[in-house]
Amino acid sequence: MSTLPPCPQCHSEFTYGDGLNVVCPECGHEWSASGDAAESAADEGRVIKDSVGNVLNDGDTVTVIKDLKVKGSSLVVKVGTKAKNIRLIDGDHDIDCKIDGIGAMKLKSEFVRKA
């Protein structure tokens, strides 16, 4: 059995060493074997703010502050549209949510305000 730690993102036990890093084959996450405690503390410290500086958390309700065109379709998310029960994710579009009438979307936090 391996003595490597499980993946901090998906908690998979099937991790393997690759030089100085540890790699998860299931989700593709890589991290340093020696600094995994410091790295997980840095992940916990990330703060995502809305357009006016309010801190966003998982489960919040946000309101869109600008008309947003939906790529690949002729739909538009209008100003004032609410997205309930958001989920914060890593990446350029840092909010994952469902919008009534449109479906699952990813939004940038700079285009929303906490409701």
Secondary structure as UniProt FT lines:
FT   TURN            8..10
FT   STRAND          16..18
FT   TURN            19..20
FT   STRAND          21..23
FT   TURN            25..27
FT   STRAND          30..32
FT   HELIX           36..44
FT   TURN            51..52
FT   TURN            58..59
FT   STRAND          62..64
FT   STRAND          68..69
FT   TURN            71..72
FT   STRAND          76..77
FT   TURN            79..80
FT   STRAND          82..88
FT   STRAND          95..99
FT   TURN            100..102
FT   STRAND          103..107
FT   HELIX           109..111
FT   STRAND          112..114
//
